[in-house]
Amino acid sequence: MYSYTTKGVCARKIDFDIVDNKVTNVRFLGGCNGNLQGLASLIEGMDVNEAIKRLKGIHCKEKPTSCPDQLSKALEEALNSVNS
């Protein structure tokens, strides 16, 4: 289980697992519940690198980040910790 404290978005934290290089069990604490449940459902079982590629750089309104972008950062951080 990985846990990531978000920065600059409504969701405060993201928990998730990576199993066989696939994203699983994504859970957001806070944020827009319906949208984040949908996001979690859409990337369930997706290759972690593909998820990063699809989510990275998405902005929310005038913010320079978003919950999907924060998830991409969380996934990158988890990959870096595994490869270190």
C-alpha positions as CSV (number, residue, x, y, z in Angstrom):
1,M,0.0,0.0,0.0
2,Y,1.3,3.4,-1.0
3,S,0.0,6.6,0.5
4,Y,0.6,10.1,-1.0
5,T,-0.2,13.5,0.6
6,T,-1.5,15.7,-2.2
7,K,-0.6,19.3,-2.8
8,G,-2.8,22.1,-4.2
9,V,-6.0,20.1,-4.7
10,C,-9.2,19.3,-2.7
11,A,-8.3,15.7,-2.1
12,R,-5.9,15.4,0.9
13,K,-4.5,12.0,0.4
14,I,-4.3,9.1,-2.2
15,D,-3.8,5.5,-1.2
16,F,-3.2,2.8,-3.8
17,D,-1.4,-0.4,-4.6
18,I,0.8,-1.4,-7.5
19,V,0.7,-5.2,-8.2
20,D,2.6,-6.6,-11.2
21,N,3.1,-3.1,-12.5
22,K,-0.7,-2.5,-12.5
23,V,-2.5,0.2,-10.5
24,T,-5.1,-1.2,-8.0
25,N,-7.2,-0.1,-5.0
26,V,-7.0,3.6,-5.6
27,R,-8.7,5.6,-2.8
28,F,-8.9,9.4,-2.4
29,L,-9.5,11.1,0.9
30,G,-11.5,14.3,0.3
31,G,-12.2,15.9,-3.1
32,C,-15.1,15.4,-5.5
33,N,-16.2,11.9,-4.4
34,G,-18.1,10.9,-7.6
35,N,-15.4,12.1,-10.0
36,L,-12.6,10.5,-8.0
37,Q,-14.4,7.2,-7.7
38,G,-14.8,7.3,-11.5
39,L,-11.1,8.0,-12.0
40,A,-10.2,5.2,-9.6
41,S,-12.4,2.8,-11.4
42,L,-11.1,3.8,-14.9
43,I,-7.4,3.2,-14.0
44,E,-8.0,0.0,-12.0
45,G,-5.7,-2.7,-13.5
46,M,-4.1,-0.2,-15.9
47,D,-0.3,-0.4,-16.4
48,V,1.3,2.1,-14.0
49,N,3.3,3.8,-16.8
50,E,0.2,4.2,-19.0
51,A,-1.7,5.7,-16.1
52,I,1.1,8.2,-15.5
53,K,1.2,9.1,-19.2
54,R,-2.6,9.7,-19.3
55,L,-2.9,11.7,-16.1
56,K,0.2,13.8,-15.9
57,G,-0.2,17.5,-16.6
58,I,-4.0,17.7,-16.2
59,H,-5.0,21.0,-14.6
60,C,-8.1,21.9,-12.6
61,K,-9.5,25.3,-13.4
62,E,-6.7,27.9,-12.8
63,K,-4.7,25.5,-10.6
64,P,-1.4,24.2,-12.1
65,T,-2.4,20.6,-10.9
66,S,-5.4,18.4,-10.4
67,C,-6.4,15.2,-8.6
68,P,-5.5,13.1,-11.7
69,D,-2.1,15.0,-12.0
70,Q,-1.5,14.4,-8.3
71,L,-2.2,10.7,-8.8
72,S,0.4,10.6,-11.6
73,K,2.9,12.2,-9.2
74,A,2.0,9.6,-6.5
75,L,2.5,6.8,-9.0
76,E,5.9,8.2,-10.1
77,E,7.0,8.5,-6.5
78,A,6.0,4.9,-5.8
79,L,7.9,3.7,-8.9
80,N,11.0,5.7,-7.9
81,S,10.9,4.2,-4.4
82,V,10.7,0.6,-5.9
83,N,13.6,1.3,-8.3
84,S,15.8,3.0,-5.7
